[in-house]
Amino acid sequence: MVRDSRLPILIPKFASLFLMVVGALFYISWGVMYSTWTDIGVYSVTIVLLGIGFSGFFLFHFGFEEDMKKLMEEEN
């Protein structure tokens, strides 16, 4: 069985991308359905989803990637 050493990095990265997409789609769909683009509740939900998505993506893309590679090399 071949073990993919990138899997612990890819799962949170895709989860973060998913949150960014959900945040953008939520804002656009709410604006289209209710014909309003300025609603503080929609802003707050969108900002939380996009903020967690961006910070998680960049954290796992730039911050932990080298650390995870070192850990995987130590296991082998």
N, C-alpha and C positions, 0 to 999 in steps of 0.2 A: 504494500500500500504506500503510495507516494503522499507525503505530507507537504501541504502548501504552507510555507513559512510566512507568507504574506497575509494569510487569513485573519490573524488577530488585528492587523492594520486595516484591512479592507472592510470589515464589518462595521466598525464605527464610522469610517469614512462614507460608506454608502448610507448609513443611517443619518448622518449629517446632511448629505445631499438630499435625502428624502425630506427632511425637515425644511430645507430651503425651498424645495419645490412645493411642498404643502403650504408653506407660508405665502408664497407668491400666488398660487392658485386660489387660496382662500381669499386673499385681498381682491384679486381680479373677479372671481365669481360673485363675491358679495357686492362689489360695485356694479356688475352687470345686472344682477338679480334685483337690487333695490335702487338702482340709479343714483347712488350716492357714493362719493369718493372721499368724503371728509366725515369720518365717524371715529371718535376717540376709542371706542371699544374695538373696532376692527383694527385700528392702528396698534393698539396694545397687544392683541393676539398675534398680529403679523410680525411686530418687532420682536416678540419673544421667540417665535418660531424661526425667523431669519437669524436672529442673534445667536441662538443656540446652534443652529445649523452652520453658520459661518465660523463661529469660534471652534466648534468641534472639528470641522473640516480642516481648518488651518492648524489646529493643534495636532491632529493626527497626521497631517500632511508634512508639516515642517518640524514639529516638536518631537514627537515620539517615534518617528519612523526609524531614525538611526538607533535609538535606544532599543527598539523592538528587534532590529536586525542583530544587534549585539547579543541580546538575550537568546535569540534563536540560534546564533552561532555557538553560544556557550552550551546550549542543550545538546548539540551534535558533537 
